[in-house]
Amino acid sequence: MTIFLDDVAVDAAPAIDAGLRALSEAYATSTQVLVEAVPPSHIPTHDEMLARVDALIPRLRERADETERLRRIPGSTMAELKEAGMFKILAPKGVGGYSMGLETYVEVVRRLALGCPSTAWNVGHLIEHVWMLARWPQAAQDEVFAAGPAPLAAATGAPPGAAEKVPGGFRITGRWSFASGVLHSQWALLAVEHNGPGHNKVRLQCLVPIGDVEVLDTWHTAGLRGTGSNDIHADGLFVPAYRALEWPLLAAPDNPGSRIHPDPLIHTPMATLLNIVAPSTALGAAEHALELFREQMLKRKVKNTAENRQADSPLAQARFAQAYGLVTTARLHWAEAVRLVAESHRRRHGAASVKGMAEEERAQYRLSFALSGEASAQAVSMIMAGSGGSAHRLSHPLQRIQRDVGVLLNHPTLATDPILEQAGRGLLGLGLTVPSF
């Protein structure tokens, strides 16, 4: 699971903005090194990348049960994902990445979920974390991108660990949960806090090699089992100063990486991408469930009915129509949220003086994503209720989809109660009370 950061750039005072700019300039001591380091290669178009994803879907479905049993993405799938360039989607061109847009990224996650929600979840976050790494200062980027344009990193801030400032850096201690993708990662991005001036808590993100921490086998869950979102433990681990960065600076549009890479997405607030994976995965899973329901209705006979197949029953026809409508509703809400985020990004890229989303826009897009997730879950529930007892066998993909979507709905990006509260405040102009919303 990814971390959640305050969108500092939206509400920060001008003095804070000036301070962040100064820090960013200080970190980015050589702005052209990475940009010129890698010669340009073929960059797929939006349609070409989606075609690569579509080609993977049948094999993702074949391996979905294996993914769940292993509680990680199978090695064969990881090899195919890398061969397809999946983890380069948001990597800057300067390090050999594709630097593709928001619309490509969200559509890739959604389509991967048509094959396997656990795979879509992990890949979506691992792609996102490459983008996060590209926001770091030069020294850290030189290290993490040394082996190629797509370093894989798990990121977690639940809960933040403790950091003690020592000569040359920090010593960190903590146990972090929900580290999705950790079993495939070379790096970990860990949130910590330490006492700053006046004993005020300062929040940092620390970048550490995965071999320096202990990965605890804790991910035994009902759904999304294939994500292997285990815990990470560290006790007194030394982190050099160049691999520790204050969160407000990392989250800001004017982050250190923005002085290195001209790629537009690096110049956006961190919050732009941090609420996208869960609703995209839920939608793709619901679309697959609807496809499975249609297939079985056209050939399945239901006990205690006169029809030779379920599809000939008026009640079953009505159930399918309702499920279809719910999936369509989920897709429309999802598309509206993506449109709002993409429009905010384009507006900012076109005018440097434009800040991130206004509170009303943030309320609109978070609400649309939440309602999309809710409609996806309702569709899956309705489909399961009309699919008979055999759909609950562990070998049946529908029961796995239901469990996966059930877990997704409990993720903070889709948890409706707090989202409805904050969205209502934002839409009414009452002001958001949770800065990270």
Secondary structure, DSSP 8 states (H G I E B T S, - for coil): -------HHHH--HHHHHHHHHHHHHH-S-TTTTTTTS-------HHHHHHHHHHHHHHHHHTHHHHHHHTS--HHHHHHHHHTTGGGTTS-GGGT-----HHHHHHHHHHHHHH-HHHHHHHHHHHHHHHHHTTS-HHHHHHHTTT-S---EEEEEEEEEEEEEETTEEEEEEEEEEETTGGG-SEEEEEEEEE-GGG-EEEEEEEEEGGGSEEE-----SS-GGG--EEEEEEEEEEEGGGEEEHHHHHSSS-GGGGT---GGGGS-GGGTTTSHHHHHHHHHHHHHHHHHHHHHTT---TT-SSSSGGG-HHHHHHHHHHHHHHHHHHHHHHHHHHHHHHHHHHHHH-TT--S--HHHHHHHHHHHHHHHHHHHHHHHHHHHTS-GGGGSTTSHHHHHHHHHHHHTTSTTT-HHHHHHHHHHHHHTS--S-TT-
